[in-house]
Amino acid sequence: MFGRLTPRRPRLNLPSSRRGRLRAAALGTALATVLVPALSACGGESASASGNATLKWTSSYFPTHWDPVVGGSGAQFRELALVYASLTRTDESGKAVPDLAKSWEYNAKGDRITFHLRPGLKFSDGEPVDAAAVKAAIERAKNQKNSALFGDLTSIKSVTAQGLDAIIQLSQVDYQIPQLLGERVLQITSPKAAKFPEKLDQNPVGAGPFVVTQIVPGTKAVLKKNPDYWDAENIHIDNVELTSAPDASTVVSGLQTGVYNFADIRPSQADAAKKAGLDVFVQPGFNASNISLNINKAPFDDDKVVDAVRHAINRQEFVDKLTFGYGEVTDQPFPKGYVAYDPESADAYAYDPAQSKKLLTEAGYKSGEIKLNLVIPAEDPQAEIVQSQLAKVGITVTIKIDKNWSTPFFAKDLTFSLYGTTGRDSAVQTLTAHFGPNGPLNLSSPYEPAGFEAAVAKVRQTPLDSPDYTKVLQAATRAGLRSKALVFTYSQPNLIAKSKSISGLPKNPAHIDWTGVTIGGS
């Protein structure tokens, strides 16, 4: 389940997804500074004097948007999941399991799926959770002008609401829908609240495990347990204080003193967190960092130049310098061992600077003749590694910092860029996002590799429980990796440091699941 792209930040541990959002404004930062002493007053214990279990989470992805249609597709969906539930969610194997929908089934042809919702559920504003709410959520995600989700829902033709049954008619056979409509892509909002998207954006109304009681935009959110959540009996946290992450140097000390008891951390902070007696939770995921090439522009309209860049990249250097032992090299958008990972495509373009130089010569370029601008939103050591590696084969890279980096990327007018993804629950959505002609992570749109469209169509037509599914899916990955537009470099998991008073979390890939989690004596 892969997410949209976020402009890359000058952080080492958090591979971004292009569709995330920029951090809070200066006012929010100032408010965060004011709030820290107040949070400190809560003391070092996880539970208050009254025995209420309080999660104090400082997040690097504090939501700038609480409307999931606008902000829920990037890494912020983990925080939004405190408030919103979805039709499905994923278990530790990455398989879709029931959430608001208790079950679902396809018709014989595979172009219609019916979700059966749990009875008696309601949103935090008292509105019923029914098929009409699902219909409204899907239609809003497809049609709202500032939706970040419309590109993920192209297989959905229409939705019919019949009481608690949401009947989704598809434009093609697509057995990926239960994987797709999970926590990341379709967090369901109250239709009544969603009539006013601007208000919803800072006053979320969902049917998730918690209800927001206070929001300081960009800085802090206070939540309480939702007694009407369908699985409330397995939610053992009473209150949540979610804050925007402060300066990285203070996070570990904040955890030690009890200002926080749960925090996103960088790989460089993991050892310090362990030495401080904290638990470091390694959350599995689908993170992958990449170099993006625009083959519609010179010099990447020459296949030999593309291959020269492929052979110039030393992936191990990224791992050694950026991940502090928590990452691994990758040449595709899936981790090894995942069902979509294609072993046949591994190491297709080995690090070979001599071959890279040879290819550039054959393409007619002398050393230093190719000059590229690499645009990033802030200082990033990954950019410096790329600059150094390409310099060794005779390609000059000038790093330029532009805080509006995301805008030209979506405009597809860059020649060369960096980005990272956090993936999607549906492997097909990950593939089409990277390699499809309209893929948001495809800088070379409308280009797609030959055979990719047919390979993806075959995956959609294959039920997830088919004995051929793995083979068909890996063939689609193989077809996508023929793309000349992407060079994958390294991946690393998300790292979280937590107080030992917080019990272990389910290792659901890329998700944070609070089911069964306890704090202190709760």
C-alpha positions as CSV (number, residue, x, y, z in Angstrom):
1,M,0.0,0.0,0.0
2,F,1.9,2.7,-1.3
3,G,1.4,6.4,-0.9
4,R,1.8,9.6,-2.7
5,L,4.9,11.6,-3.0
6,T,6.0,14.1,-0.4
7,P,8.7,16.7,-1.2
8,R,11.9,15.4,0.3
9,R,12.9,16.9,3.6
10,P,16.4,17.2,5.0
11,R,15.8,14.1,7.1
12,L,17.8,10.9,6.8
13,N,15.3,8.4,8.1
14,L,12.0,9.1,6.5
15,P,11.7,8.2,2.9
16,S,9.0,10.6,1.7
17,S,6.0,10.1,-0.4
18,R,5.4,12.6,-3.1
19,R,1.9,13.4,-2.1
20,G,2.4,14.3,1.5
21,R,2.3,17.9,2.6
22,L,4.9,20.5,3.7
23,R,5.5,21.0,7.4
24,A,3.7,23.6,9.5
25,A,4.3,27.3,9.1
26,A,6.4,29.4,11.4
27,L,3.4,30.2,13.6
28,G,2.8,26.6,14.2
29,T,6.4,26.1,15.2
30,A,6.2,28.9,17.6
31,L,3.1,27.4,19.2
32,A,4.8,24.1,19.5
33,T,7.5,25.8,21.5
34,V,4.9,27.3,23.8
35,L,3.2,24.0,24.2
36,V,6.2,21.9,25.3
37,P,6.2,23.1,28.9
38,A,2.5,22.4,29.2
39,L,3.1,18.9,27.9
40,S,6.0,18.4,30.3
41,A,3.6,19.1,33.2
42,C,2.0,15.8,32.3
43,G,5.0,14.2,33.9
44,G,6.9,11.1,33.0
45,E,4.1,8.5,33.5
46,S,2.0,7.3,30.6
47,A,-1.2,7.2,32.7
48,S,-2.7,10.1,34.5
49,A,-3.5,10.2,38.2
50,S,-7.0,9.1,37.4
51,G,-5.7,6.0,35.6
52,N,-6.4,7.1,32.1
53,A,-3.9,5.8,29.6
54,T,-2.5,8.7,27.5
55,L,-0.5,8.3,24.3
56,K,1.9,11.2,23.8
57,W,3.0,11.0,20.2
58,T,5.3,13.5,18.6
59,S,5.1,13.0,14.8
60,S,7.3,14.0,11.9
61,Y,4.1,13.8,9.8
62,F,1.7,16.0,11.8
63,P,-1.2,16.5,9.6
64,T,-1.5,19.8,7.8
65,H,-4.8,18.5,6.4
66,W,-7.3,16.5,8.4
67,D,-9.5,15.9,5.4
68,P,-8.3,12.5,4.2
69,V,-9.3,13.3,0.6
70,V,-6.7,16.0,0.7
71,G,-4.0,14.7,3.0
72,G,-4.6,11.0,3.6
73,S,-2.6,9.4,0.9
74,G,0.9,10.2,2.1
75,A,2.6,9.3,5.3
76,Q,0.0,11.4,7.2
77,F,-2.6,8.7,6.8
78,R,-1.1,7.0,9.9
79,E,-2.1,10.0,12.1
80,L,-5.5,10.4,10.3
81,A,-6.2,6.8,11.1
82,L,-6.6,7.9,14.8
83,V,-9.8,9.5,13.7
84,Y,-11.0,7.7,10.6
85,A,-11.8,4.0,9.8
86,S,-11.9,2.4,6.4
87,L,-13.8,-0.3,4.6
88,T,-10.8,-2.6,5.1
89,R,-7.4,-2.6,6.7
90,T,-4.3,-4.8,6.4
91,D,-3.0,-7.4,8.7
92,E,0.6,-8.3,9.4
93,S,0.9,-10.2,6.2
94,G,-0.4,-7.2,4.2
95,K,-3.7,-9.0,3.5
96,A,-7.0,-7.0,3.5
97,V,-9.2,-7.8,6.5
98,P,-12.5,-6.4,7.7
99,D,-12.8,-2.9,9.2
100,L,-16.0,-0.9,8.7
101,A,-17.0,-3.6,6.2
102,K,-17.6,-7.0,7.9
103,S,-17.3,-8.9,4.6
104,W,-17.4,-8.5,0.8
105,E,-17.8,-10.5,-2.4
106,Y,-17.3,-10.1,-6.1
107,N,-19.7,-11.1,-8.8
108,A,-18.8,-14.0,-11.2
109,K,-17.2,-11.7,-13.8
110,G,-15.1,-9.7,-11.3
111,D,-16.3,-6.3,-12.3
112,R,-18.6,-5.7,-9.3
113,I,-17.9,-5.9,-5.6
114,T,-20.3,-5.6,-2.7
115,F,-19.1,-4.5,0.7
116,H,-21.4,-5.4,3.7
117,L,-21.0,-2.8,6.5
118,R,-21.3,-3.6,10.2
119,P,-24.7,-2.7,11.6
120,G,-25.3,0.0,14.2
121,L,-22.2,2.1,13.6
122,K,-22.1,5.9,13.6
123,F,-19.7,8.7,13.1
124,S,-18.6,10.9,15.9
125,D,-21.3,13.5,14.9
126,G,-24.0,10.9,15.3
127,E,-24.5,10.3,11.6
128,P,-24.9,6.6,10.5
129,V,-22.1,4.7,9.0
130,D,-23.9,3.2,6.0
131,A,-23.5,2.5,2.3
132,A,-24.6,6.1,1.5
133,A,-21.6,7.3,3.5
134,V,-19.3,5.0,1.5
135,K,-20.8,6.2,-1.8
136,A,-20.4,9.9,-0.7
137,A,-16.8,9.2,0.4
138,I,-15.8,7.6,-2.9
139,E,-17.5,10.2,-5.1
140,R,-15.9,13.0,-3.2
141,A,-12.5,11.4,-3.5
142,K,-13.0,11.0,-7.2
143,N,-14.4,14.5,-7.8
144,Q,-13.3,17.0,-5.2
145,K,-11.0,19.5,-7.0
146,N,-8.1,19.2,-4.5
147,S,-8.4,15.4,-4.0
148,A,-5.1,13.6,-3.7
149,L,-6.9,10.2,-4.2
150,F,-8.7,10.5,-7.6
151,G,-5.9,8.8,-9.4
152,D,-6.2,5.7,-7.2
153,L,-9.9,5.2,-8.0
154,T,-9.9,4.9,-11.7
155,S,-11.3,1.3,-11.7
156,I,-14.5,2.5,-9.9
157,K,-17.3,3.3,-12.3
158,S,-20.1,3.9,-9.9
159,V,-21.4,3.2,-6.4
160,T,-24.9,2.1,-5.4
161,A,-26.0,2.4,-1.8
162,Q,-28.6,-0.1,-0.5
163,G,-28.8,0.2,3.3
164,L,-25.6,-1.4,4.6
165,D,-24.5,-2.7,1.2
166,A,-22.2,-0.6,-0.9
167,I,-22.2,-2.0,-4.4
168,I,-19.2,-0.8,-6.4
169,Q,-19.4,-1.2,-10.2
170,L,-16.0,-1.4,-11.8
171,S,-14.8,-0.1,-15.2
172,Q,-12.7,-3.3,-15.5
173,V,-12.2,-6.6,-13.8
174,D,-10.2,-5.6,-10.7
175,Y,-9.6,-8.0,-7.8
176,Q,-7.4,-5.5,-6.1
177,I,-10.2,-3.4,-4.7
178,P,-10.2,-4.8,-1.1
179,Q,-6.5,-4.1,-0.9
180,L,-7.0,-0.6,-2.4
181,L,-9.9,0.6,-0.3
182,G,-8.1,0.3,3.0
183,E,-6.8,2.7,5.5
184,R,-4.6,4.6,3.1
185,V,-6.8,5.4,0.2
186,L,-10.4,5.6,1.6
187,Q,-10.7,6.8,5.1
188,I,-14.5,7.3,5.5
189,T,-15.8,10.7,6.7
190,S,-19.2,11.7,7.9
191,P,-21.2,12.9,4.8
192,K,-22.8,15.7,6.8
193,A,-19.4,17.0,7.8
194,A,-17.9,16.5,4.4
195,K,-20.5,18.9,2.9
196,F,-18.1,21.6,4.1
197,P,-14.6,20.3,3.2
198,E,-12.8,23.4,4.4
199,K,-14.3,23.0,7.9
200,L,-13.7,19.3,7.9
201,D,-10.1,19.9,7.1
202,Q,-9.5,21.3,10.6
203,N,-12.4,19.6,12.4
204,P,-12.3,15.9,11.4
205,V,-15.4,13.7,11.8
206,G,-14.8,10.0,11.3
207,A,-15.7,6.6,12.8
208,G,-12.2,5.6,13.9
209,P,-10.9,4.7,17.4
210,F,-10.5,8.3,18.6
211,V,-12.4,11.6,18.4
212,V,-10.6,14.9,18.2
213,T,-11.4,17.4,21.0
214,Q,-8.9,20.1,20.2
215,I,-6.7,21.1,17.3
216,V,-4.0,23.7,17.2
217,P,-3.3,23.8,13.4
218,G,0.1,22.4,12.5
219,T,1.1,21.9,16.1
220,K,-1.1,19.8,18.4
221,A,-4.2,17.7,18.4
222,V,-5.9,16.2,21.5
223,L,-8.1,13.2,21.1
224,K,-10.2,10.9,23.3
225,K,-11.3,7.3,22.9
226,N,-14.3,6.8,20.7
227,P,-16.8,4.6,22.6
228,D,-18.7,4.0,19.4
229,Y,-15.8,2.6,17.4
230,W,-16.7,-0.9,16.2
231,D,-13.7,-2.5,18.0
232,A,-13.6,-0.1,21.0
233,E,-13.2,-3.0,23.4
234,N,-9.8,-3.7,22.0
235,I,-8.6,-0.1,22.2
236,H,-7.0,0.4,25.6
237,I,-5.8,4.0,25.1
238,D,-8.0,6.6,26.6
239,N,-6.4,9.8,25.4
240,V,-4.0,10.9,22.7
241,E,-1.8,14.0,22.6
242,L,-0.4,14.3,19.1
243,T,2.2,17.0,18.5
244,S,4.4,18.1,15.6
245,A,7.9,16.9,16.0
246,P,10.3,19.4,17.5
247,D,14.0,19.8,16.6
248,A,15.3,16.3,16.2
249,S,18.0,16.7,18.8
250,T,15.4,17.1,21.5
251,V,13.2,14.1,20.7
252,V,15.1,11.5,22.7
253,S,15.4,13.7,25.7
254,G,11.7,14.4,25.5
255,L,11.0,10.7,25.5
256,Q,13.3,10.3,28.6
257,T,11.6,13.0,30.6
258,G,8.0,11.9,29.7
259,V,7.2,14.9,27.4
260,Y,6.4,12.2,24.9
261,N,6.1,8.4,25.1
262,F,6.0,7.7,21.3
263,A,8.0,9.4,18.6
264,D,9.2,9.0,15.0
265,I,13.0,9.0,14.9
266,R,15.8,9.1,12.4
267,P,18.2,6.1,12.0
268,S,20.9,8.3,13.5
269,Q,18.9,8.6,16.7
270,A,18.2,4.9,17.2
271,D,21.3,4.0,19.2
272,A,20.8,7.0,21.5
273,A,17.2,5.9,22.0
274,K,18.2,2.4,22.9
275,K,20.9,3.6,25.3
276,A,18.3,5.8,27.0
277,G,16.3,2.6,27.8
278,L,13.7,3.2,25.1
279,D,12.2,0.6,22.8
280,V,13.0,1.1,19.2
281,F,10.2,-0.2,17.1
282,V,11.2,-1.1,13.5
283,Q,8.0,-0.8,11.5
284,P,8.1,-2.8,8.2
285,G,7.0,-1.0,5.1
286,F,7.4,-0.4,1.4
287,N,9.6,2.6,1.5
288,A,11.8,3.1,-1.5
289,S,14.0,6.0,-2.6
290,N,14.5,6.8,-6.2
291,I,16.2,8.8,-8.9
292,S,13.6,10.0,-11.5
293,L,14.6,10.7,-15.1
294,N,12.5,12.5,-17.7
295,I,13.0,10.6,-20.9
296,N,11.0,13.3,-22.8
297,K,13.9,15.7,-22.3
298,A,17.6,15.5,-23.4
299,P,19.9,13.9,-22.4
300,F,17.6,11.2,-21.1
301,D,15.9,10.8,-24.5
302,D,19.0,8.7,-25.3
303,D,18.8,5.1,-23.9
304,K,22.6,5.0,-23.6
305,V,22.6,7.9,-21.2
306,V,19.8,6.3,-19.2
307,D,21.8,3.1,-18.9
308,A,24.9,5.1,-18.0
309,V,23.1,6.6,-15.0
310,R,21.9,3.2,-14.0
311,H,25.4,1.8,-13.9
312,A,26.8,4.9,-12.2
313,I,24.7,4.4,-9.0
314,N,26.3,2.7,-6.1
315,R,23.3,1.8,-4.0
316,Q,25.4,0.5,-1.0
317,E,26.8,4.0,-0.5
318,F,23.2,5.3,0.2
319,V,22.7,2.5,2.7
320,D,26.0,3.0,4.5
321,K,25.8,6.8,4.8
322,L,22.1,7.4,5.3
323,T,20.5,4.4,7.1
324,F,22.8,3.6,10.0
325,G,22.3,-0.1,9.5
326,Y,18.5,0.0,9.2
327,G,18.3,0.1,5.4
328,E,19.1,-2.1,2.4
329,V,19.8,-1.6,-1.3
330,T,16.9,-1.9,-3.6
331,D,16.3,-1.9,-7.3
332,Q,12.5,-2.0,-7.2
333,P,9.6,-0.5,-5.2
334,F,9.0,-3.6,-3.1
335,P,11.1,-5.1,-0.3
336,K,12.6,-8.6,-0.7
337,G,10.3,-11.3,0.4
338,Y,7.1,-9.3,-0.4
339,V,4.7,-11.0,-2.8
340,A,5.3,-8.4,-5.6
341,Y,9.1,-8.4,-5.4
342,D,10.6,-9.9,-8.6
343,P,13.7,-12.0,-8.0
344,E,14.4,-12.2,-11.7
345,S,14.9,-8.4,-11.9
346,A,17.4,-8.2,-9.0
347,D,20.7,-6.6,-9.9
348,A,19.8,-5.9,-13.5
349,Y,22.1,-2.9,-13.6
350,A,25.1,-3.5,-11.4
351,Y,27.3,-0.6,-10.2
352,D,29.9,-0.3,-13.0
353,P,31.3,3.2,-13.5
354,A,33.6,2.0,-16.3
355,Q,30.6,0.7,-18.3
356,S,28.8,4.0,-17.5
357,K,31.7,6.0,-19.0
358,K,31.7,3.8,-22.1
359,L,28.0,4.3,-22.7
360,L,28.3,8.1,-22.4
361,T,31.2,8.0,-24.9
362,E,29.1,5.9,-27.3
363,A,26.2,8.4,-26.9
364,G,28.6,11.1,-28.1
365,Y,29.2,12.9,-24.8
366,K,32.6,13.9,-23.5
367,S,33.3,14.1,-19.7
368,G,31.6,17.2,-18.3
369,E,29.4,17.9,-21.3
370,I,26.2,16.7,-19.5
371,K,25.1,19.3,-17.0
372,L,22.0,18.7,-14.9
373,N,20.2,20.7,-12.2
374,L,18.9,18.7,-9.3
375,V,16.1,20.6,-7.6
376,I,15.3,19.7,-3.9
377,P,13.2,21.6,-1.3
378,A,16.0,21.7,1.3
379,E,19.5,20.4,2.0
380,D,19.6,16.6,1.6
381,P,22.7,14.4,1.9
382,Q,21.1,12.0,-0.6
383,A,21.4,14.7,-3.3
384,E,25.1,15.1,-2.5
385,I,25.6,11.3,-2.9
386,V,24.0,11.4,-6.3
387,Q,26.0,14.5,-7.3
388,S,29.3,12.7,-6.3
389,Q,28.5,9.4,-8.0
390,L,27.5,11.0,-11.3
391,A,30.6,13.3,-11.2
392,K,32.8,10.2,-11.2
393,V,31.4,9.2,-14.6
394,G,31.6,12.7,-16.0
395,I,28.1,14.1,-15.4
396,T,28.0,17.4,-13.6
397,V,25.1,17.9,-11.2
398,T,24.2,21.3,-9.7
399,I,22.0,21.1,-6.6
400,K,19.4,23.8,-6.4
401,I,17.1,24.3,-3.4
402,D,13.5,25.4,-4.2
403,K,10.9,25.3,-1.5
404,N,8.2,25.0,-4.2
405,W,9.8,21.8,-5.5
406,S,6.6,19.8,-5.5
407,T,4.9,22.2,-8.0
408,P,7.3,21.7,-10.9
409,F,7.4,18.0,-10.2
410,F,3.7,17.6,-10.7
411,A,4.0,19.8,-13.8
412,K,6.4,17.2,-15.2
413,D,8.8,19.9,-16.3
414,L,11.9,18.7,-14.5
415,T,14.6,16.7,-16.2
416,F,16.0,14.9,-13.2
417,S,14.8,14.6,-9.6
418,L,14.8,12.6,-6.4
419,Y,11.8,11.2,-4.5
420,G,10.8,8.5,-2.2
421,T,7.5,6.5,-1.7
422,T,5.9,4.8,1.2
423,G,3.9,2.5,-1.0
424,R,0.3,1.4,-1.2
425,D,-1.7,-1.6,0.2
426,S,-2.4,-2.6,-3.4
427,A,0.7,-3.7,-5.3
428,V,-1.0,-2.8,-8.5
429,Q,-1.5,0.7,-7.4
430,T,2.2,0.9,-6.5
431,L,3.1,-0.3,-10.0
432,T,0.8,2.0,-11.9
433,A,1.8,5.0,-9.7
434,H,5.5,4.4,-10.7
435,F,5.2,3.1,-14.2
436,G,1.8,3.9,-15.6
437,P,1.3,6.6,-18.3
438,N,-0.6,8.8,-15.8
439,G,1.3,7.7,-12.7
440,P,2.0,10.5,-10.2
441,L,5.4,9.1,-9.6
442,N,6.2,8.9,-13.3
443,L,8.2,12.0,-14.3
444,S,8.2,10.8,-17.9
445,S,4.4,10.8,-18.4
446,P,2.8,9.6,-20.7
447,Y,5.6,7.2,-21.3
448,E,5.2,3.6,-20.0
449,P,7.4,0.6,-20.7
450,A,6.2,-1.8,-23.4
451,G,4.0,-4.6,-22.2
452,F,3.3,-3.0,-18.8
453,E,-0.4,-2.2,-19.5
454,A,-1.2,-5.8,-20.4
455,A,0.8,-7.2,-17.5
456,V,-1.1,-5.0,-15.0
457,A,-4.4,-5.9,-16.6
458,K,-3.7,-9.5,-16.1
459,V,-2.9,-8.9,-12.4
460,R,-6.2,-7.1,-11.9
461,Q,-8.0,-10.1,-13.5
462,T,-6.4,-12.6,-11.2
463,P,-8.1,-13.2,-7.8
464,L,-5.8,-12.7,-4.8
465,D,-6.2,-16.3,-3.7
466,S,-5.4,-17.7,-7.2
467,P,-2.4,-20.1,-7.3
468,D,-1.1,-18.0,-10.2
469,Y,-1.4,-14.6,-8.4
470,T,2.3,-14.4,-7.3
471,K,3.6,-15.3,-10.7
472,V,1.4,-12.9,-12.5
473,L,2.1,-10.1,-10.1
474,Q,5.9,-10.5,-10.3
475,A,5.6,-10.5,-14.1
476,A,3.9,-7.1,-13.9
477,T,6.7,-5.9,-11.6
478,R,9.2,-7.1,-14.2
479,A,7.4,-5.3,-17.0
480,G,7.4,-2.1,-15.0
481,L,11.1,-2.3,-14.2
482,R,11.9,-2.1,-17.9
483,S,11.0,1.6,-17.5
484,K,13.8,4.0,-18.4
485,A,12.4,6.6,-16.1
486,L,13.3,5.3,-12.7
487,V,16.5,4.2,-10.8
488,F,15.7,2.8,-7.4
489,T,18.5,3.3,-4.8
490,Y,17.7,2.2,-1.2
491,S,15.0,1.5,1.3
492,Q,14.6,1.6,5.0
493,P,11.8,0.9,7.5
494,N,10.1,3.6,9.6
495,L,11.6,3.8,13.1
496,I,9.7,4.7,16.2
497,A,11.1,5.1,19.7
498,K,8.6,4.5,22.6
499,S,8.5,4.2,26.3
500,K,8.7,0.7,27.7
501,S,5.3,1.4,29.3
502,I,3.7,1.1,25.8
503,S,3.3,-2.5,24.8
504,G,4.4,-3.9,21.4
505,L,2.5,-2.8,18.3
506,P,1.2,-5.1,15.5
507,K,3.8,-5.1,12.7
508,N,1.3,-4.2,9.9
509,P,3.4,-3.0,7.0
510,A,3.5,0.8,6.9
511,H,0.5,1.1,9.3
512,I,0.3,1.9,12.9
513,D,-2.4,-0.2,14.5
514,W,-3.5,0.5,18.1
515,T,-5.6,-2.6,18.5
516,G,-4.7,-4.3,21.7
517,V,-1.9,-1.8,22.6
518,T,-1.7,-1.0,26.3
519,I,0.1,1.8,28.2
520,G,1.4,1.3,31.7
521,G,-1.2,-0.6,33.8
522,S,-4.0,0.1,31.4
